[in-house]
Amino acid sequence: MPDGREGRSSLERMPHGYTNLTTRDGSVVSKSYQGPDAVGRCAREAAVLRALSGRLPVPPVIDCGGGTLSMGFMTGVHGQDLIDR
């Protein structure tokens, strides 16, 4: 039975995206870099995530290009929320 959501995205803006636009669509988080050297900063973060994979609990990189990094969603508590407690 249709649920009325056909053709609609479940895009959710993630909290604490102070310098970049960070959204979630199901199990994928996309981070669109803003400002100077957006493409370079995106590539550096993707490289670090890939290097740390298997060593630390970091999200898997799904795609990176054009200043947007797509990665798998990880459950947990954001560090800023822990600071605010």
Secondary structure, DSSP 8 states (H G I E B T S, - for coil): ---S-TT----EE-TT-SSEEEEEETTEEEEEE-STTHHHHHHHHHHHHHHHBTTB----EEEEETTEEEEE---S--HHHHHH-
